[in-house]
Amino acid sequence: MSDTLANLRLEVYAGDQVKLAENDDWAAGLAPTFVATGASPLPPGSRDAAVVLTLAAGNRYTAVVRGAGGSSGEALLEIYEVP
């Protein structure tokens, strides 16, 4: 797809104000977590973003995906519960 973000940044907020986590270019150490959750694996060295968080139930969270350098395009956001 030509309109897919080639390099993205993921930010997770509690409500709209408090940034809980951010990532640009996921860490290879997360690969076992992808397997444990059944998530789609990310190719080594890809410029995808991923975070692992423990979130309290009942709160409101916001995930924001941005393109590097202000670029625009489409992104797929997947959320999994880690066993």
C-alpha positions, 0 to 999 in steps of 0.5 A: 500500500502506498499510503501506509505509514512507513515509520510510525510512533505510538503514544498511549495516554491515560485520559487525554493528558497523561502520557503513559508510554511511547515507542518509535521502532519496537524493541526486539525483546518484545518478540516473545510477547507477540508469540504469547499473545498470538499477535502478528509478528513484526519483521526484525528491523521494521520501523513499527512501534509496540509497547507493553503496559499494565493498565487499570480496569475502568479507566479511559485510555487513548492510543495515538499513532503518528507518522515520522516527520509529520508524514500521514498515511494509514496504520493498523493498531492491534491491542492484546491482553498478555497472558 
